Amino acid sequence: MKSITIHNIDGQLVELIKSKAKAKGTSVNKTILQLIEESLGIKSQGKGFKHRTDFSEFCGLWTKEDLAEFEKRTKEFEKIQPKDWK
């Protein structure tokens, strides 16, 4: 494996990395490697986050009203039709 040295890291960034490493219970080196892999899309950030940022520009947030309307209009899809399973 290759090694890379990074110069001139801001003190605040160093503290954030150390804090994240401590919270995860991993080394600073492993934490930095994970952050790089996640930011480049090589590895996911955990369950439910895989490729999430790839489409962020197309995504918005729903209001409670939007969600209620969606659930109302898709309620029919929750019903099981026995004849479809024969």
OpenMM code with the backbone's topology and positions (N, CA, C; nanometers):
from openmm import Vec3, app, unit

residues = "MET LYS SER ILE THR ILE HIS ASN ILE ASP GLY GLN LEU VAL GLU LEU ILE LYS SER LYS ALA LYS ALA LYS GLY THR SER VAL ASN LYS THR ILE LEU GLN LEU ILE GLU GLU SER LEU GLY ILE LYS SER GLN GLY LYS GLY PHE LYS HIS ARG THR ASP PHE SER GLU PHE CYS GLY LEU TRP THR LYS GLU ASP LEU ALA GLU PHE GLU LYS ARG THR LYS GLU PHE GLU LYS ILE GLN PRO LYS ASP TRP LYS".split()
positions = [
    Vec3(0.0839, -0.1180, 0.0000),
    Vec3(0.0000, 0.0000, 0.0000),
    Vec3(0.0884, 0.1244, 0.0000),
    Vec3(0.0404, 0.2273, -0.0621),
    Vec3(0.1119, 0.3545, -0.0697),
    Vec3(0.0735, 0.4430, 0.0471),
    Vec3(0.1579, 0.5391, 0.0759),
    Vec3(0.1310, 0.6387, 0.1798),
    Vec3(0.1332, 0.7766, 0.1175),
    Vec3(0.0535, 0.8654, 0.1746),
    Vec3(0.0486, 1.0043, 0.1289),
    Vec3(0.0662, 1.0936, 0.2504),
    Vec3(0.1456, 1.1988, 0.2354),
    Vec3(0.1631, 1.2962, 0.3416),
    Vec3(0.0897, 1.4239, 0.3016),
    Vec3(0.0126, 1.4777, 0.3924),
    Vec3(-0.0608, 1.6018, 0.3661),
    Vec3(-0.0041, 1.7106, 0.4568),
    Vec3(0.0360, 1.8216, 0.3973),
    Vec3(0.0952, 1.9323, 0.4714),
    Vec3(-0.0075, 2.0431, 0.4953),
    Vec3(0.0202, 2.1263, 0.5952),
    Vec3(-0.0568, 2.2494, 0.6229),
    Vec3(-0.2030, 2.2232, 0.6552),
    Vec3(-0.2299, 2.1241, 0.7378),
    Vec3(-0.3675, 2.0966, 0.7798),
    Vec3(-0.4039, 2.1936, 0.8911),
    Vec3(-0.5139, 2.2606, 0.8743),
    Vec3(-0.5639, 2.3569, 0.9717),
    Vec3(-0.5898, 2.2882, 1.1060),
    Vec3(-0.5586, 2.3549, 1.2152),
    Vec3(-0.5769, 2.2992, 1.3489),
    Vec3(-0.7196, 2.2577, 1.3777),
    Vec3(-0.8145, 2.3348, 1.3299),
    Vec3(-0.9566, 2.3021, 1.3513),
    Vec3(-0.9923, 2.1718, 1.2802),
    Vec3(-0.9398, 2.1530, 1.1596),
    Vec3(-0.9650, 2.0296, 1.0848),
    Vec3(-0.9037, 1.9098, 1.1571),
    Vec3(-0.7848, 1.9283, 1.2098),
    Vec3(-0.7193, 1.8203, 1.2847),
    Vec3(-0.8061, 1.7790, 1.4026),
    Vec3(-0.8577, 1.8757, 1.4755),
    Vec3(-0.9416, 1.8459, 1.5915),
    Vec3(-1.0710, 1.7758, 1.5513),
    Vec3(-1.1302, 1.8173, 1.4402),
    Vec3(-1.2523, 1.7516, 1.3919),
    Vec3(-1.2254, 1.6056, 1.3544),
    Vec3(-1.1141, 1.5820, 1.2896),
    Vec3(-1.0782, 1.4454, 1.2504),
    Vec3(-1.0529, 1.3600, 1.3744),
    Vec3(-0.9788, 1.4146, 1.4694),
    Vec3(-0.9514, 1.3408, 1.5934),
    Vec3(-1.0802, 1.3110, 1.6684),
    Vec3(-1.1699, 1.4074, 1.6711),
    Vec3(-1.2985, 1.3894, 1.7395),
    Vec3(-1.3803, 1.2795, 1.6730),
    Vec3(-1.3819, 1.2801, 1.5402),
    Vec3(-1.4563, 1.1776, 1.4655),
    Vec3(-1.3950, 1.0395, 1.4889),
    Vec3(-1.2626, 1.0328, 1.4908),
    Vec3(-1.1938, 0.9060, 1.5149),
    Vec3(-1.2274, 0.8526, 1.6533),
    Vec3(-1.2256, 0.9401, 1.7513),
    Vec3(-1.2567, 0.8984, 1.8879),
    Vec3(-1.4008, 0.8491, 1.8981),
    Vec3(-1.4938, 0.9207, 1.8341),
    Vec3(-1.6349, 0.8819, 1.8370),
    Vec3(-1.6575, 0.7460, 1.7719),
    Vec3(-1.5828, 0.7177, 1.6648),
    Vec3(-1.5959, 0.5893, 1.5949),
    Vec3(-1.5135, 0.4791, 1.6600),
    Vec3(-1.4207, 0.5179, 1.7466),
    Vec3(-1.3334, 0.4202, 1.8096),
    Vec3(-1.2289, 0.3654, 1.7145),
    Vec3(-1.1859, 0.4487, 1.6196),
    Vec3(-1.0849, 0.4061, 1.5227),
    Vec3(-0.9665, 0.5019, 1.5281),
    Vec3(-0.8610, 0.4655, 1.4603),
    Vec3(-0.7423, 0.5519, 1.4551),
    Vec3(-0.7691, 0.6714, 1.3643),
    Vec3(-0.6860, 0.7740, 1.3812),
    Vec3(-0.6966, 0.8922, 1.2954),
    Vec3(-0.6702, 0.8523, 1.1504),
    Vec3(-0.5703, 0.7689, 1.1275),
    Vec3(-0.5370, 0.7243, 0.9922),
    Vec3(-0.6556, 0.6534, 0.9265),
    Vec3(-0.7160, 0.5591, 0.9996),
    Vec3(-0.8299, 0.4849, 0.9447),
    Vec3(-0.9485, 0.5778, 0.9192),
    Vec3(-0.9692, 0.6721, 1.0080),
    Vec3(-1.0790, 0.7678, 0.9912),
    Vec3(-1.0590, 0.8524, 0.8662),
    Vec3(-0.9376, 0.9018, 0.8460),
    Vec3(-0.9077, 0.9818, 0.7265),
    Vec3(-0.9274, 0.8984, 0.6004),
    Vec3(-0.8813, 0.7745, 0.6023),
    Vec3(-0.8975, 0.6856, 0.4869),
    Vec3(-1.0452, 0.6642, 0.4560),
    Vec3(-1.1274, 0.6404, 0.5594),
    Vec3(-1.2716, 0.6223, 0.5399),
    Vec3(-1.3362, 0.7481, 0.4831),
    Vec3(-1.2979, 0.8642, 0.5349),
    Vec3(-1.3536, 0.9906, 0.4852),
    Vec3(-1.3207, 1.0117, 0.3376),
    Vec3(-1.1982, 0.9798, 0.2995),
    Vec3(-1.1585, 0.9935, 0.1587),
    Vec3(-1.2371, 0.8966, 0.0708),
    Vec3(-1.2475, 0.7703, 0.1139),
    Vec3(-1.3219, 0.6704, 0.0362),
    Vec3(-1.4683, 0.7100, 0.0202),
    Vec3(-1.5291, 0.7583, 0.1275),
    Vec3(-1.6700, 0.8001, 0.1211),
    Vec3(-1.6876, 0.9201, 0.0298),
    Vec3(-1.5991, 1.0184, 0.0398),
    Vec3(-1.6133, 1.1393, -0.0411),
    Vec3(-1.5928, 1.1125, -0.1895),
    Vec3(-1.5134, 1.0103, -0.2216),
    Vec3(-1.4905, 0.9746, -0.3623),
    Vec3(-1.5893, 0.8705, -0.4135),
    Vec3(-1.6788, 0.8254, -0.3250),
    Vec3(-1.7804, 0.7289, -0.3655),
    Vec3(-1.7288, 0.5871, -0.3768),
    Vec3(-1.6123, 0.5597, -0.3197),
    Vec3(-1.5562, 0.4253, -0.3260),
    Vec3(-1.6278, 0.3327, -0.2300),
    Vec3(-1.6617, 0.3841, -0.1129),
    Vec3(-1.7362, 0.3087, -0.0129),
    Vec3(-1.8505, 0.3937, 0.0371),
    Vec3(-1.9590, 0.3271, 0.0753),
    Vec3(-2.0752, 0.4012, 0.1234),
    Vec3(-2.0537, 0.4485, 0.2664),
    Vec3(-2.1350, 0.5446, 0.3078),
    Vec3(-2.1263, 0.6009, 0.4415),
    Vec3(-2.2045, 0.5193, 0.5420),
    Vec3(-2.2532, 0.4075, 0.5013),
    Vec3(-2.3326, 0.3245, 0.5904),
    Vec3(-2.4656, 0.2935, 0.5262),
    Vec3(-2.5440, 0.2135, 0.5919),
    Vec3(-2.6729, 0.1701, 0.5392),
    Vec3(-2.7603, 0.2911, 0.5066),
    Vec3(-2.8146, 0.2916, 0.3870),
    Vec3(-2.9057, 0.3985, 0.3472),
    Vec3(-2.8382, 0.5197, 0.2851),
    Vec3(-2.7061, 0.5241, 0.2838),
    Vec3(-2.6377, 0.6408, 0.2321),
    Vec3(-2.5661, 0.6160, 0.1001),
    Vec3(-2.5670, 0.4955, 0.0526),
    Vec3(-2.4922, 0.4641, -0.0677),
    Vec3(-2.5409, 0.5480, -0.1852),
    Vec3(-2.4515, 0.6199, -0.2447),
    Vec3(-2.4772, 0.7045, -0.3619),
    Vec3(-2.5821, 0.8130, -0.3349),
    Vec3(-2.6077, 0.8418, -0.2116),
    Vec3(-2.7091, 0.9418, -0.1783),
    Vec3(-2.6753, 1.0780, -0.2375),
    Vec3(-2.5502, 1.1171, -0.2307),
    Vec3(-2.5114, 1.2486, -0.2789),
    Vec3(-2.5079, 1.2575, -0.4310),
    Vec3(-2.5081, 1.1452, -0.4998),
    Vec3(-2.5045, 1.1476, -0.6462),
    Vec3(-2.6237, 1.2211, -0.7055),
    Vec3(-2.7363, 1.2201, -0.6367),
    Vec3(-2.8580, 1.2787, -0.6895),
    Vec3(-2.9095, 1.3940, -0.6045),
    Vec3(-2.8270, 1.4458, -0.5149),
    Vec3(-2.8735, 1.5478, -0.4215),
    Vec3(-2.9275, 1.6723, -0.4921),
    Vec3(-2.8724, 1.7071, -0.6073),
    Vec3(-2.9204, 1.8266, -0.6766),
    Vec3(-3.0634, 1.8088, -0.7297),
    Vec3(-3.1087, 1.6850, -0.7411),
    Vec3(-3.2432, 1.6587, -0.7907),
    Vec3(-3.3443, 1.6345, -0.6792),
    Vec3(-3.2978, 1.6331, -0.5570),
    Vec3(-3.3838, 1.5980, -0.4437),
    Vec3(-3.4233, 1.7215, -0.3645),
    Vec3(-3.5414, 1.7150, -0.3108),
    Vec3(-3.5890, 1.8208, -0.2238),
    Vec3(-3.6454, 1.7595, -0.0979),
    Vec3(-3.6969, 1.8421, -0.0135),
    Vec3(-3.7566, 1.7931, 0.1097),
    Vec3(-3.9072, 1.8055, 0.1012),
    Vec3(-3.9759, 1.7069, 0.1547),
    Vec3(-4.1212, 1.7096, 0.1562),
    Vec3(-4.1691, 1.7731, 0.2854),
    Vec3(-4.2760, 1.8462, 0.2734),
    Vec3(-4.3424, 1.8964, 0.3924),
    Vec3(-4.4304, 1.7844, 0.4464),
    Vec3(-4.4847, 1.8032, 0.5649),
    Vec3(-4.5760, 1.7035, 0.6213),
    Vec3(-4.6986, 1.6878, 0.5322),
    Vec3(-4.7398, 1.7979, 0.4726),
    Vec3(-4.8555, 1.7947, 0.3822),
    Vec3(-4.8237, 1.7142, 0.2562),
    Vec3(-4.7023, 1.7327, 0.2021),
    Vec3(-4.6612, 1.6565, 0.0836),
    Vec3(-4.6616, 1.5068, 0.1129),
    Vec3(-4.6067, 1.4703, 0.2283),
    Vec3(-4.6025, 1.3295, 0.2668),
    Vec3(-4.7432, 1.2730, 0.2836),
    Vec3(-4.8295, 1.3480, 0.3489),
    Vec3(-4.9676, 1.3022, 0.3690),
    Vec3(-5.0377, 1.2810, 0.2352),
    Vec3(-5.0163, 1.3715, 0.1421),
    Vec3(-5.0771, 1.3597, 0.0083),
    Vec3(-5.0231, 1.2373, -0.0652),
    Vec3(-4.8920, 1.2154, -0.0579),
    Vec3(-4.8310, 1.0992, -0.1215),
    Vec3(-4.8871, 0.9704, -0.0637),
    Vec3(-4.8916, 0.9620, 0.0704),
    Vec3(-4.9430, 0.8409, 0.1343),
    Vec3(-5.0894, 0.8173, 0.0998),
    Vec3(-5.1659, 0.9231, 0.0901),
    Vec3(-5.3076, 0.9110, 0.0532),
    Vec3(-5.3216, 0.8540, -0.0884),
    Vec3(-5.2422, 0.9057, -0.1783),
    Vec3(-5.2534, 0.8647, -0.3184),
    Vec3(-5.1915, 0.7274, -0.3470),
    Vec3(-5.1045, 0.6800, -0.2607),
    Vec3(-5.0407, 0.5495, -0.2828),
    Vec3(-5.0936, 0.4410, -0.1895),
    Vec3(-5.1911, 0.4720, -0.1091),
    Vec3(-5.2491, 0.3760, -0.0144),
    Vec3(-5.2971, 0.2496, -0.0860),
    Vec3(-5.3506, 0.2655, -0.2032),
    Vec3(-5.4031, 0.1538, -0.2826),
    Vec3(-5.2967, 0.0470, -0.3095),
    Vec3(-5.1715, 0.0884, -0.3204),
    Vec3(-5.0637, -0.0050, -0.3508),
    Vec3(-5.0279, -0.0947, -0.2328),
    Vec3(-5.0758, -0.0627, -0.1148),
    Vec3(-5.0479, -0.1436, 0.0032),
    Vec3(-5.1404, -0.2651, 0.0129),
    Vec3(-5.2489, -0.2633, -0.0614),
    Vec3(-5.3452, -0.3731, -0.0562),
    Vec3(-5.2932, -0.4938, -0.1346),
    Vec3(-5.3085, -0.6100, -0.0751),
    Vec3(-5.2681, -0.7341, -0.1411),
    Vec3(-5.3883, -0.7909, -0.2156),
    Vec3(-5.3676, -0.8193, -0.3412),
    Vec3(-5.4741, -0.8771, -0.4244),
    Vec3(-5.4476, -1.0270, -0.4352),
    Vec3(-5.5296, -1.1098, -0.3636),
    Vec3(-5.5074, -1.2556, -0.3656),
    Vec3(-5.5034, -1.3148, -0.5056),
    Vec3(-5.5833, -1.2618, -0.5981),
    Vec3(-5.5852, -1.3176, -0.7319),
    Vec3(-5.4516, -1.2996, -0.8046),
    Vec3(-5.3719, -1.1998, -0.7635),
    Vec3(-5.2422, -1.1787, -0.8253),
    Vec3(-5.1376, -1.2811, -0.7819),
    Vec3(-5.1690, -1.3594, -0.6787),
    Vec3(-5.0741, -1.4553, -0.6245),
    Vec3(-5.1123, -1.5996, -0.6549),
    Vec3(-5.2003, -1.6194, -0.7475),
    Vec3(-5.2406, -1.7555, -0.7852),
    Vec3(-5.1632, -1.8025, -0.9045),
] * unit.nanometer
topology = app.Topology()
chain = topology.addChain("A")
for resn in residues:
    res = topology.addResidue(resn, chain)
    for name in ("N", "CA", "C"):
        topology.addAtom(name, app.Element.getBySymbol(name[0]), res)
